[in-house]
């Protein structure tokens, strides 16, 4: 049996499409799995921790641009 380039291209395209669909379905199932809800909720709110606030303007050091303007 002789394998031609065109048949390899067709095989790669169709199996590549199935692979892409299977990976997308796997990611979707992982993201929507009920057991992962707490993990994603923590990730959603972790950037809003109370200890991670900007420095108040009164105590902030002047930037180099402010020094040049004076």
PQR file of N, CA, C, O and H, with PARSE charges and radii, in Angstrom:
ATOM      1  N   UNK A   1       0.844  -1.173   0.000 -0.4000 1.5000
ATOM      2  CA  UNK A   1       0.000   0.000   0.000 -0.0000 2.0000
ATOM      3  C   UNK A   1       0.891   1.238   0.000  0.5500 1.7000
ATOM      4  O   UNK A   1       1.794   1.375   0.825 -0.5500 1.4000
ATOM      5  N   UNK A   2       0.620   2.110  -0.921 -0.4000 1.5000
ATOM      6  CA  UNK A   2       1.409   3.323  -1.053 -0.0000 2.0000
ATOM      7  C   UNK A   2       0.680   4.487  -0.379  0.5500 1.7000
ATOM      8  O   UNK A   2      -0.513   4.701  -0.595 -0.5500 1.4000
ATOM      9  H   UNK A   2      -0.114   1.998  -1.591  0.4000 1.0000
ATOM     10  N   UNK A   3       1.415   5.224   0.433 -0.4000 1.5000
ATOM     11  CA  UNK A   3       0.826   6.361   1.152 -0.0000 2.0000
ATOM     12  C   UNK A   3       1.202   7.629   0.408  0.5500 1.7000
ATOM     13  O   UNK A   3       2.381   7.920   0.204 -0.5500 1.4000
ATOM     14  H   UNK A   3       2.385   5.050   0.609  0.4000 1.0000
ATOM     15  N   UNK A   4       0.186   8.381   0.004 -0.4000 1.5000
ATOM     16  CA  UNK A   4       0.405   9.627  -0.716 -0.0000 2.0000
ATOM     17  C   UNK A   4       0.323  10.802   0.248  0.5500 1.7000
ATOM     18  O   UNK A   4      -0.237  10.699   1.340 -0.5500 1.4000
ATOM     19  H   UNK A   4      -0.772   8.145   0.169  0.4000 1.0000
ATOM     20  N   UNK A   5       0.886  11.899  -0.176 -0.4000 1.5000
ATOM     21  CA  UNK A   5       0.895  13.112   0.644 -0.0000 2.0000
ATOM     22  C   UNK A   5      -0.519  13.591   0.937  0.5500 1.7000
ATOM     23  O   UNK A   5      -0.815  14.009   2.056 -0.5500 1.4000
ATOM     24  H   UNK A   5       1.341  11.983  -1.063  0.4000 1.0000
ATOM     25  N   UNK A   6      -1.387  13.534  -0.053 -0.4000 1.5000
ATOM     26  CA  UNK A   6      -2.761  14.013   0.124 -0.0000 2.0000
ATOM     27  C   UNK A   6      -3.507  13.206   1.184  0.5500 1.7000
ATOM     28  O   UNK A   6      -4.265  13.770   1.974 -0.5500 1.4000
ATOM     29  H   UNK A   6      -1.147  13.195  -0.963  0.4000 1.0000
ATOM     30  N   UNK A   7      -3.300  11.904   1.205 -0.4000 1.5000
ATOM     31  CA  UNK A   7      -3.981  11.074   2.207 -0.0000 2.0000
ATOM     32  C   UNK A   7      -3.452  11.364   3.608  0.5500 1.7000
ATOM     33  O   UNK A   7      -4.214  11.315   4.574 -0.5500 1.4000
ATOM     34  H   UNK A   7      -2.684  11.446   0.563  0.4000 1.0000
ATOM     35  N   UNK A   8      -2.171  11.663   3.733 -0.4000 1.5000
ATOM     36  CA  UNK A   8      -1.626  12.038   5.039 -0.0000 2.0000
ATOM     37  C   UNK A   8      -2.174  13.391   5.493  0.5500 1.7000
ATOM     38  O   UNK A   8      -2.431  13.583   6.681 -0.5500 1.4000
ATOM     39  H   UNK A   8      -1.552  11.703   2.949  0.4000 1.0000
ATOM     40  N   UNK A   9      -2.353  14.319   4.572 -0.4000 1.5000
ATOM     41  CA  UNK A   9      -2.894  15.629   4.910 -0.0000 2.0000
ATOM     42  C   UNK A   9      -4.334  15.486   5.392  0.5500 1.7000
ATOM     43  O   UNK A   9      -4.717  16.097   6.389 -0.5500 1.4000
ATOM     44  H   UNK A   9      -2.144  14.163   3.607  0.4000 1.0000
ATOM     45  N   UNK A  10      -5.129  14.687   4.694 -0.4000 1.5000
ATOM     46  CA  UNK A  10      -6.523  14.467   5.096 -0.0000 2.0000
ATOM     47  C   UNK A  10      -6.582  13.806   6.468  0.5500 1.7000
ATOM     48  O   UNK A  10      -7.393  14.196   7.308 -0.5500 1.4000
ATOM     49  H   UNK A  10      -4.817  14.191   3.884  0.4000 1.0000
ATOM     50  N   UNK A  11      -5.748  12.830   6.696 -0.4000 1.5000
ATOM     51  CA  UNK A  11      -5.710  12.143   7.988 -0.0000 2.0000
ATOM     52  C   UNK A  11      -5.301  13.098   9.106  0.5500 1.7000
ATOM     53  O   UNK A  11      -5.912  13.098  10.174 -0.5500 1.4000
ATOM     54  H   UNK A  11      -5.089  12.514   6.014  0.4000 1.0000
ATOM     55  N   UNK A  12      -4.280  13.906   8.868 -0.4000 1.5000
ATOM     56  CA  UNK A  12      -3.815  14.842   9.896 -0.0000 2.0000
ATOM     57  C   UNK A  12      -4.862  15.907  10.191  0.5500 1.7000
ATOM     58  O   UNK A  12      -5.061  16.281  11.347 -0.5500 1.4000
ATOM     59  H   UNK A  12      -3.783  13.906   8.000  0.4000 1.0000
ATOM     60  N   UNK A  13      -5.528  16.394   9.154 -0.4000 1.5000
ATOM     61  CA  UNK A  13      -6.551  17.419   9.379 -0.0000 2.0000
ATOM     62  C   UNK A  13      -7.742  16.875  10.150  0.5500 1.7000
ATOM     63  O   UNK A  13      -8.229  17.530  11.072 -0.5500 1.4000
ATOM     64  H   UNK A  13      -5.366  16.090   8.215  0.4000 1.0000
ATOM     65  N   UNK A  14      -8.215  15.701   9.794 -0.4000 1.5000
ATOM     66  CA  UNK A  14      -9.399  15.181  10.483 -0.0000 2.0000
ATOM     67  C   UNK A  14      -9.062  14.759  11.913  0.5500 1.7000
ATOM     68  O   UNK A  14      -9.833  15.056  12.825 -0.5500 1.4000
ATOM     69  H   UNK A  14      -7.819  15.169   9.046  0.4000 1.0000
ATOM     70  N   UNK A  15      -7.944  14.083  12.138 -0.4000 1.5000
ATOM     71  CA  UNK A  15      -7.594  13.705  13.502 -0.0000 2.0000
ATOM     72  C   UNK A  15      -7.193  14.925  14.328  0.5500 1.7000
ATOM     73  O   UNK A  15      -7.410  14.952  15.540 -0.5500 1.4000
ATOM     74  H   UNK A  15      -7.317  13.843  11.397  0.4000 1.0000
ATOM     75  N   UNK A  16      -6.615  15.924  13.687 -0.4000 1.5000
ATOM     76  CA  UNK A  16      -6.301  17.157  14.399 -0.0000 2.0000
ATOM     77  C   UNK A  16      -7.559  17.869  14.861  0.5500 1.7000
ATOM     78  O   UNK A  16      -7.596  18.431  15.956 -0.5500 1.4000
ATOM     79  H   UNK A  16      -6.439  15.903  12.703  0.4000 1.0000
ATOM     80  N   UNK A  17      -8.589  17.844  14.025 -0.4000 1.5000
ATOM     81  CA  UNK A  17      -9.863  18.448  14.404 -0.0000 2.0000
ATOM     82  C   UNK A  17     -10.482  17.697  15.579  0.5500 1.7000
ATOM     83  O   UNK A  17     -10.964  18.316  16.527 -0.5500 1.4000
ATOM     84  H   UNK A  17      -8.559  17.388  13.135  0.4000 1.0000
ATOM     85  N   UNK A  18     -10.470  16.367  15.520 -0.4000 1.5000
ATOM     86  CA  UNK A  18     -11.010  15.585  16.632 -0.0000 2.0000
ATOM     87  C   UNK A  18     -10.222  15.829  17.913  0.5500 1.7000
ATOM     88  O   UNK A  18     -10.799  15.909  18.998 -0.5500 1.4000
ATOM     89  H   UNK A  18     -10.079  15.864  14.749  0.4000 1.0000
ATOM     90  N   UNK A  19      -8.907  15.946  17.786 -0.4000 1.5000
ATOM     91  CA  UNK A  19      -8.052  16.221  18.945 -0.0000 2.0000
ATOM     92  C   UNK A  19      -8.392  17.581  19.553  0.5500 1.7000
ATOM     93  O   UNK A  19      -8.499  17.704  20.773 -0.5500 1.4000
ATOM     94  H   UNK A  19      -8.438  15.881  16.905  0.4000 1.0000
ATOM     95  N   UNK A  20      -8.559  18.593  18.718 -0.4000 1.5000
ATOM     96  CA  UNK A  20      -8.891  19.928  19.191 -0.0000 2.0000
ATOM     97  C   UNK A  20     -10.248  19.949  19.893  0.5500 1.7000
ATOM     98  O   UNK A  20     -10.391  20.575  20.943 -0.5500 1.4000
ATOM     99  H   UNK A  20      -8.472  18.493  17.727  0.4000 1.0000
ATOM    100  N   UNK A  21     -11.232  19.278  19.327 -0.4000 1.5000
ATOM    101  CA  UNK A  21     -12.561  19.217  19.938 -0.0000 2.0000
ATOM    102  C   UNK A  21     -12.501  18.475  21.271  0.5500 1.7000
ATOM    103  O   UNK A  21     -13.139  18.893  22.238 -0.5500 1.4000
ATOM    104  H   UNK A  21     -11.116  18.770  18.474  0.4000 1.0000
ATOM    105  N   UNK A  22     -11.748  17.389  21.334 -0.4000 1.5000
ATOM    106  CA  UNK A  22     -11.631  16.620  22.580 -0.0000 2.0000
ATOM    107  C   UNK A  22     -10.936  17.439  23.666  0.5500 1.7000
ATOM    108  O   UNK A  22     -11.344  17.392  24.826 -0.5500 1.4000
ATOM    109  H   UNK A  22     -11.230  17.050  20.550  0.4000 1.0000
ATOM    110  N   UNK A  23      -9.898  18.184  23.306 -0.4000 1.5000
ATOM    111  CA  UNK A  23      -9.208  19.027  24.291 -0.0000 2.0000
ATOM    112  C   UNK A  23     -10.117  20.146  24.785  0.5500 1.7000
ATOM    113  O   UNK A  23     -10.127  20.445  25.979 -0.5500 1.4000
ATOM    114  H   UNK A  23      -9.567  18.222  22.363  0.4000 1.0000
ATOM    115  N   UNK A  24     -10.879  20.769  23.894 -0.4000 1.5000
ATOM    116  CA  UNK A  24     -11.794  21.835  24.297 -0.0000 2.0000
ATOM    117  C   UNK A  24     -12.882  21.281  25.218  0.5500 1.7000
ATOM    118  O   UNK A  24     -13.247  21.924  26.202 -0.5500 1.4000
ATOM    119  H   UNK A  24     -10.871  20.526  22.923  0.4000 1.0000
ATOM    120  N   UNK A  25     -13.396  20.101  24.904 -0.4000 1.5000
ATOM    121  CA  UNK A  25     -14.406  19.484  25.765 -0.0000 2.0000
ATOM    122  C   UNK A  25     -13.815  19.139  27.130  0.5500 1.7000
ATOM    123  O   UNK A  25     -14.487  19.299  28.149 -0.5500 1.4000
ATOM    124  H   UNK A  25     -13.099  19.579  24.105  0.4000 1.0000
ATOM    125  N   UNK A  26     -12.572  18.669  27.164 -0.4000 1.5000
ATOM    126  CA  UNK A  26     -11.919  18.351  28.428 -0.0000 2.0000
ATOM    127  C   UNK A  26     -11.716  19.580  29.293  0.5500 1.7000
ATOM    128  O   UNK A  26     -11.932  19.529  30.504 -0.5500 1.4000
ATOM    129  H   UNK A  26     -12.027  18.538  26.336  0.4000 1.0000
ATOM    130  N   UNK A  27     -11.307  20.678  28.691 -0.4000 1.5000
ATOM    131  CA  UNK A  27     -11.123  21.932  29.445 -0.0000 2.0000
ATOM    132  C   UNK A  27     -12.466  22.428  29.964  0.5500 1.7000
ATOM    133  O   UNK A  27     -12.558  22.890  31.102 -0.5500 1.4000
ATOM    134  H   UNK A  27     -11.132  20.720  27.708  0.4000 1.0000
ATOM    135  N   UNK A  28     -13.496  22.338  29.152 -0.4000 1.5000
ATOM    136  CA  UNK A  28     -14.827  22.776  29.568 -0.0000 2.0000
ATOM    137  C   UNK A  28     -15.351  21.934  30.726  0.5500 1.7000
ATOM    138  O   UNK A  28     -15.919  22.474  31.676 -0.5500 1.4000
ATOM    139  H   UNK A  28     -13.421  21.963  28.228  0.4000 1.0000
ATOM    140  N   UNK A  29     -15.168  20.629  30.656 -0.4000 1.5000
ATOM    141  CA  UNK A  29     -15.602  19.753  31.744 -0.0000 2.0000
ATOM    142  C   UNK A  29     -14.826  20.068  33.021  0.5500 1.7000
ATOM    143  O   UNK A  29     -15.410  20.110  34.104 -0.5500 1.4000
ATOM    144  H   UNK A  29     -14.706  20.191  29.885  0.4000 1.0000
ATOM    145  N   UNK A  30     -13.513  20.292  32.904 -0.4000 1.5000
ATOM    146  CA  UNK A  30     -12.702  20.628  34.082 -0.0000 2.0000
ATOM    147  C   UNK A  30     -13.163  21.937  34.709  0.5500 1.7000
ATOM    148  O   UNK A  30     -13.275  22.043  35.931 -0.5500 1.4000
ATOM    149  H   UNK A  30     -13.039  20.258  32.024  0.4000 1.0000
ATOM    150  N   UNK A  31     -13.431  22.932  33.870 -0.4000 1.5000
ATOM    151  CA  UNK A  31     -13.812  24.248  34.392 -0.0000 2.0000
ATOM    152  C   UNK A  31     -15.188  24.226  35.039  0.5500 1.7000
ATOM    153  O   UNK A  31     -15.433  24.979  35.981 -0.5500 1.4000
ATOM    154  H   UNK A  31     -13.340  22.847  32.878  0.4000 1.0000
ATOM    155  N   UNK A  32     -16.079  23.392  34.561 -0.4000 1.5000
ATOM    156  CA  UNK A  32     -17.449  23.374  35.081 -0.0000 2.0000
ATOM    157  C   UNK A  32     -17.713  22.249  36.077  0.5500 1.7000
ATOM    158  O   UNK A  32     -18.841  22.095  36.544 -0.5500 1.4000
ATOM    159  H   UNK A  32     -15.880  22.780  33.796  0.4000 1.0000
ATOM    160  N   UNK A  33     -16.698  21.467  36.407 -0.4000 1.5000
ATOM    161  CA  UNK A  33     -16.867  20.357  37.356 -0.0000 2.0000
ATOM    162  C   UNK A  33     -17.204  20.932  38.738  0.5500 1.7000
ATOM    163  O   UNK A  33     -16.512  21.836  39.207 -0.5500 1.4000
ATOM    164  H   UNK A  33     -15.781  21.593  36.028  0.4000 1.0000
ATOM    165  N   UNK A  34     -18.251  20.427  39.395 -0.4000 1.5000
ATOM    166  CA  UNK A  34     -18.662  20.998  40.688 -0.0000 2.0000
ATOM    167  C   UNK A  34     -17.571  20.950  41.762  0.5500 1.7000
ATOM    168  O   UNK A  34     -17.534  21.824  42.628 -0.5500 1.4000
ATOM    169  H   UNK A  34     -18.813  19.693  39.014  0.4000 1.0000
ATOM    170  N   UNK A  35     -16.704  19.977  41.730 -0.4000 1.5000
ATOM    171  CA  UNK A  35     -15.644  19.874  42.730 -0.0000 2.0000
ATOM    172  C   UNK A  35     -14.598  20.969  42.621  0.5500 1.7000
ATOM    173  O   UNK A  35     -13.866  21.214  43.580 -0.5500 1.4000
ATOM    174  H   UNK A  35     -16.733  19.266  41.027  0.4000 1.0000
ATOM    175  N   UNK A  36     -14.510  21.629  41.485 -0.4000 1.5000
ATOM    176  CA  UNK A  36     -13.522  22.690  41.283 -0.0000 2.0000
ATOM    177  C   UNK A  36     -14.075  24.070  41.606  0.5500 1.7000
ATOM    178  O   UNK A  36     -13.356  25.061  41.471 -0.5500 1.4000
ATOM    179  H   UNK A  36     -15.105  21.430  40.706  0.4000 1.0000
ATOM    180  N   UNK A  37     -15.308  24.159  42.021 -0.4000 1.5000
ATOM    181  CA  UNK A  37     -15.941  25.457  42.274 -0.0000 2.0000
ATOM    182  C   UNK A  37     -15.204  26.247  43.347  0.5500 1.7000
ATOM    183  O   UNK A  37     -14.976  27.445  43.177 -0.5500 1.4000
ATOM    184  H   UNK A  37     -15.892  23.355  42.131  0.4000 1.0000
ATOM    185  N   UNK A  38     -14.825  25.599  44.451 -0.4000 1.5000
ATOM    186  CA  UNK A  38     -14.113  26.298  45.532 -0.0000 2.0000
ATOM    187  C   UNK A  38     -12.757  26.814  45.066  0.5500 1.7000
ATOM    188  O   UNK A  38     -12.365  27.926  45.420 -0.5500 1.4000
ATOM    189  H   UNK A  38     -15.010  24.626  44.588  0.4000 1.0000
ATOM    190  N   UNK A  39     -12.042  26.027  44.281 -0.4000 1.5000
ATOM    191  CA  UNK A  39     -10.725  26.428  43.778 -0.0000 2.0000
ATOM    192  C   UNK A  39     -10.840  27.681  42.907  0.5500 1.7000
ATOM    193  O   UNK A  39     -10.043  28.611  43.037 -0.5500 1.4000
ATOM    194  H   UNK A  39     -12.360  25.124  43.993  0.4000 1.0000
ATOM    195  N   UNK A  40     -11.833  27.698  42.023 -0.4000 1.5000
ATOM    196  CA  UNK A  40     -11.999  28.856  41.151 -0.0000 2.0000
ATOM    197  C   UNK A  40     -12.542  30.058  41.919  0.5500 1.7000
ATOM    198  O   UNK A  40     -12.228  31.197  41.572 -0.5500 1.4000
ATOM    199  H   UNK A  40     -12.480  26.943  41.917  0.4000 1.0000
ATOM    200  N   UNK A  41     -13.338  29.834  42.937 -0.4000 1.5000
ATOM    201  CA  UNK A  41     -13.835  30.938  43.760 -0.0000 2.0000
ATOM    202  C   UNK A  41     -12.683  31.593  44.522  0.5500 1.7000
ATOM    203  O   UNK A  41     -12.621  32.818  44.625 -0.5500 1.4000
ATOM    204  H   UNK A  41     -13.594  28.909  43.218  0.4000 1.0000
ATOM    205  N   UNK A  42     -11.758  30.764  45.064 -0.4000 1.5000
ATOM    206  CA  UNK A  42     -10.579  31.315  45.744 -0.0000 2.0000
ATOM    207  C   UNK A  42      -9.703  32.091  44.774  0.5500 1.7000
ATOM    208  O   UNK A  42      -9.186  33.154  45.118 -0.5500 1.4000
ATOM    209  H   UNK A  42     -11.809  29.769  44.981  0.4000 1.0000
ATOM    210  N   UNK A  43      -9.533  31.571  43.566 -0.4000 1.5000
ATOM    211  CA  UNK A  43      -8.719  32.277  42.569 -0.0000 2.0000
ATOM    212  C   UNK A  43      -9.374  33.592  42.163  0.5500 1.7000
ATOM    213  O   UNK A  43      -8.688  34.576  41.888 -0.5500 1.4000
ATOM    214  H   UNK A  43      -9.953  30.708  43.287  0.4000 1.0000
ATOM    215  N   UNK A  44     -10.691  33.604  42.127 -0.4000 1.5000
ATOM    216  CA  UNK A  44     -11.416  34.812  41.746 -0.0000 2.0000
ATOM    217  C   UNK A  44     -11.259  35.915  42.780  0.5500 1.7000
ATOM    218  O   UNK A  44     -11.136  37.084  42.415 -0.5500 1.4000
ATOM    219  H   UNK A  44     -11.249  32.804  42.350  0.4000 1.0000
ATOM    220  N   UNK A  45     -11.260  35.571  44.054 -0.4000 1.5000
ATOM    221  CA  UNK A  45     -11.207  36.578  45.110 -0.0000 2.0000
ATOM    222  C   UNK A  45      -9.818  36.774  45.696  0.5500 1.7000
ATOM    223  O   UNK A  45      -9.638  37.667  46.523 -0.5500 1.4000
ATOM    224  H   UNK A  45     -11.360  34.622  44.351  0.4000 1.0000
ATOM    225  N   UNK A  46      -8.842  35.987  45.309 -0.4000 1.5000
ATOM    226  CA  UNK A  46      -7.518  36.087  45.928 -0.0000 2.0000
ATOM    227  C   UNK A  46      -6.823  37.397  45.580  0.5500 1.7000
ATOM    228  O   UNK A  46      -5.998  37.874  46.359 -0.5500 1.4000
ATOM    229  H   UNK A  46      -8.989  35.261  44.637  0.4000 1.0000
ATOM    230  N   UNK A  47      -7.129  37.982  44.449 -0.4000 1.5000
ATOM    231  CA  UNK A  47      -6.468  39.248  44.118 -0.0000 2.0000
ATOM    232  C   UNK A  47      -7.068  40.408  44.882  0.5500 1.7000
ATOM    233  O   UNK A  47      -6.547  41.522  44.824 -0.5500 1.4000
ATOM    234  H   UNK A  47      -7.800  37.595  43.816  0.4000 1.0000
ATOM    235  N   UNK A  48      -8.146  40.172  45.593 -0.4000 1.5000
ATOM    236  CA  UNK A  48      -8.804  41.234  46.341 -0.0000 2.0000
ATOM    237  C   UNK A  48      -8.554  41.117  47.846  0.5500 1.7000
ATOM    238  O   UNK A  48      -9.364  41.591  48.643 -0.5500 1.4000
ATOM    239  H   UNK A  48      -8.570  39.268  45.640  0.4000 1.0000
ATOM    240  N   UNK A  49      -7.450  40.496  48.239 -0.4000 1.5000
ATOM    241  CA  UNK A  49      -7.131  40.366  49.653 -0.0000 2.0000
ATOM    242  C   UNK A  49      -7.014  41.741  50.298  0.5500 1.7000
ATOM    243  O   UNK A  49      -6.606  42.706  49.652 -0.5500 1.4000
ATOM    244  H   UNK A  49      -6.793  40.111  47.591  0.4000 1.0000
ATOM    245  N   UNK A  50      -7.376  41.822  51.583 -0.4000 1.5000
ATOM    246  CA  UNK A  50      -7.355  43.114  52.282 -0.0000 2.0000
ATOM    247  C   UNK A  50      -5.945  43.611  52.549  0.5500 1.7000
ATOM    248  O   UNK A  50      -5.744  44.820  52.663 -0.5500 1.4000
ATOM    249  H   UNK A  50      -7.707  41.038  52.108  0.4000 1.0000
ATOM    250  N   UNK A  51      -4.974  42.737  52.650 -0.4000 1.5000
ATOM    251  CA  UNK A  51      -3.609  43.154  52.942 -0.0000 2.0000
ATOM    252  C   UNK A  51      -2.876  43.699  51.735  0.5500 1.7000
ATOM    253  O   UNK A  51      -1.738  44.148  51.866 -0.5500 1.4000
ATOM    254  H   UNK A  51      -5.137  41.755  52.557  0.4000 1.0000
ATOM    255  N   UNK A  52      -3.468  43.675  50.605 -0.4000 1.5000
ATOM    256  CA  UNK A  52      -2.796  44.097  49.382 -0.0000 2.0000
ATOM    257  C   UNK A  52      -3.432  45.382  48.863  0.5500 1.7000
ATOM    258  O   UNK A  52      -4.118  45.389  47.841 -0.5500 1.4000
ATOM    259  H   UNK A  52      -4.393  43.310  50.498  0.4000 1.0000
ATOM    260  N   UNK A  53      -3.187  46.458  49.588 -0.4000 1.5000
ATOM    261  CA  UNK A  53      -3.758  47.761  49.240 -0.0000 2.0000
ATOM    262  C   UNK A  53      -2.665  48.700  48.738  0.5500 1.7000
ATOM    263  O   UNK A  53      -1.496  48.515  49.076 -0.5500 1.4000
ATOM    264  H   UNK A  53      -2.630  46.452  50.418  0.4000 1.0000
ATOM    265  N   UNK A  54      -3.022  49.699  47.943 -0.4000 1.5000
ATOM    266  CA  UNK A  54      -2.017  50.685  47.521 -0.0000 2.0000
ATOM    267  C   UNK A  54      -1.594  51.567  48.693  0.5500 1.7000
ATOM    268  O   UNK A  54      -2.326  51.709  49.673 -0.5500 1.4000
ATOM    269  H   UNK A  54      -3.972  49.849  47.669  0.4000 1.0000
ATOM    270  N   UNK A  55      -0.441  52.139  48.584 -0.4000 1.5000
ATOM    271  CA  UNK A  55       0.083  53.017  49.629 -0.0000 2.0000
ATOM    272  C   UNK A  55      -0.712  54.319  49.605  0.5500 1.7000
ATOM    273  O   UNK A  55      -0.942  54.870  48.529 -0.5500 1.4000
ATOM    274  H   UNK A  55       0.153  52.024  47.788  0.4000 1.0000
ATOM    275  N   UNK A  56      -1.141  54.827  50.769 -0.4000 1.5000
ATOM    276  CA  UNK A  56      -1.854  56.113  50.787 -0.0000 2.0000
ATOM    277  C   UNK A  56      -0.987  57.231  50.213  0.5500 1.7000
ATOM    278  O   UNK A  56       0.239  57.182  50.311 -0.5500 1.4000
ATOM    279  H   UNK A  56      -0.954  54.379  51.643  0.4000 1.0000
ATOM    280  N   UNK A  57      -1.616  58.225  49.623 -0.4000 1.5000
ATOM    281  CA  UNK A  57      -0.896  59.313  48.949 -0.0000 2.0000
ATOM    282  C   UNK A  57      -0.038  60.094  49.928  0.5500 1.7000
ATOM    283  O   UNK A  57       1.049  60.532  49.551 -0.5500 1.4000
ATOM    284  H   UNK A  57      -2.612  58.265  49.543  0.4000 1.0000
ATOM    285  N   UNK A  58      -0.470  60.290  51.168 -0.4000 1.5000
ATOM    286  CA  UNK A  58       0.279  61.075  52.140 -0.0000 2.0000
ATOM    287  C   UNK A  58       1.619  60.444  52.481  0.5500 1.7000
ATOM    288  O   UNK A  58       2.594  61.163  52.699 -0.5500 1.4000
ATOM    289  H   UNK A  58      -1.353  59.934  51.474  0.4000 1.0000
ATOM    290  N   UNK A  59       1.691  59.122  52.533 -0.4000 1.5000
ATOM    291  CA  UNK A  59       2.920  58.449  52.943 -0.0000 2.0000
ATOM    292  C   UNK A  59       3.765  57.986  51.763  0.5500 1.7000
ATOM    293  O   UNK A  59       4.871  57.482  51.961 -0.5500 1.4000
ATOM    294  H   UNK A  59       0.899  58.538  52.356  0.4000 1.0000
ATOM    295  N   UNK A  60       3.274  58.146  50.557 -0.4000 1.5000
ATOM    296  CA  UNK A  60       4.023  57.686  49.389 -0.0000 2.0000
ATOM    297  C   UNK A  60       5.196  58.602  49.112  0.5500 1.7000
ATOM    298  O   UNK A  60       5.111  59.814  49.312 -0.5500 1.4000
ATOM    299  H   UNK A  60       2.376  58.555  50.397  0.4000 1.0000
ATOM    300  N   UNK A  61       6.299  58.014  48.649 -0.4000 1.5000
ATOM    301  CA  UNK A  61       7.466  58.802  48.284 -0.0000 2.0000
ATOM    302  C   UNK A  61       7.219  59.446  46.926  0.5500 1.7000
ATOM    303  O   UNK A  61       6.579  58.842  46.065 -0.5500 1.4000
ATOM    304  H   UNK A  61       6.367  57.030  48.487  0.4000 1.0000
ATOM    305  N   UNK A  62       7.715  60.659  46.723 -0.4000 1.5000
ATOM    306  CA  UNK A  62       7.525  61.281  45.411 -0.0000 2.0000
ATOM    307  C   UNK A  62       8.292  60.527  44.341  0.5500 1.7000
ATOM    308  O   UNK A  62       9.392  60.032  44.583 -0.5500 1.4000
ATOM    309  H   UNK A  62       8.235  61.150  47.423  0.4000 1.0000
ATOM    310  N   UNK A  63       7.717  60.445  43.181 -0.4000 1.5000
ATOM    311  CA  UNK A  63       8.381  59.730  42.095 -0.0000 2.0000
ATOM    312  C   UNK A  63       9.473  60.599  41.493  0.5500 1.7000
ATOM    313  O   UNK A  63       9.566  61.787  41.802 -0.5500 1.4000
ATOM    314  H   UNK A  63       6.823  60.847  42.984  0.4000 1.0000
ATOM    315  N   UNK A  64      10.287  60.021  40.649 -0.4000 1.5000
ATOM    316  CA  UNK A  64      11.373  60.781  40.021 -0.0000 2.0000
ATOM    317  C   UNK A  64      10.812  61.849  39.098  0.5500 1.7000
ATOM    318  O   UNK A  64      11.446  62.889  38.926 -0.5500 1.4000
ATOM    319  H   UNK A  64      10.212  59.056  40.398  0.4000 1.0000
ATOM    320  N   UNK A  65       9.649  61.634  38.499 -0.4000 1.5000
ATOM    321  CA  UNK A  65       9.032  62.646  37.653 -0.0000 2.0000
ATOM    322  C   UNK A  65       8.598  63.851  38.474  0.5500 1.7000
ATOM    323  O   UNK A  65       8.730  64.986  38.017 -0.5500 1.4000
ATOM    324  H   UNK A  65       9.133  60.789  38.639  0.4000 1.0000
ATOM    325  N   UNK A  66       8.078  63.623  39.688 -0.4000 1.5000
ATOM    326  CA  UNK A  66       7.679  64.731  40.552 -0.0000 2.0000
ATOM    327  C   UNK A  66       8.884  65.567  40.957  0.5500 1.7000
ATOM    328  O   UNK A  66       8.790  66.792  41.033 -0.5500 1.4000
ATOM    329  H   UNK A  66       7.971  62.701  40.060  0.4000 1.0000
ATOM    330  N   UNK A  67      10.010  64.923  41.218 -0.4000 1.5000
ATOM    331  CA  UNK A  67      11.222  65.637  41.614 -0.0000 2.0000
ATOM    332  C   UNK A  67      11.741  66.502  40.476  0.5500 1.7000
ATOM    333  O   UNK A  67      12.243  67.601  40.711 -0.5500 1.4000
ATOM    334  H   UNK A  67      10.087  63.928  41.156  0.4000 1.0000
ATOM    335  N   UNK A  68      11.624  66.013  39.234 -0.4000 1.5000
ATOM    336  CA  UNK A  68      12.116  66.763  38.087 -0.0000 2.0000
ATOM    337  C   UNK A  68      11.243  67.983  37.807  0.5500 1.7000
ATOM    338  O   UNK A  68      11.740  68.990  37.305 -0.5500 1.4000
ATOM    339  H   UNK A  68      11.216  65.121  39.042  0.4000 1.0000
ATOM    340  N   UNK A  69       9.975  67.910  38.117 -0.4000 1.5000
ATOM    341  CA  UNK A  69       9.058  69.013  37.870 -0.0000 2.0000
ATOM    342  C   UNK A  69       9.289  70.179  38.830  0.5500 1.7000
ATOM    343  O   UNK A  69       8.971  71.322  38.502 -0.5500 1.4000
ATOM    344  H   UNK A  69       9.571  67.091  38.525  0.4000 1.0000
ATOM    345  N   UNK A  70       9.831  69.902  39.996 -0.4000 1.5000
ATOM    346  CA  UNK A  70      10.035  70.951  41.004 -0.0000 2.0000
ATOM    347  C   UNK A  70      11.228  71.801  40.733  0.5500 1.7000
ATOM    348  O   UNK A  70      11.518  72.721  41.498 -0.5500 1.4000
ATOM    349  H   UNK A  70      10.090  68.973  40.262  0.4000 1.0000
TER
END
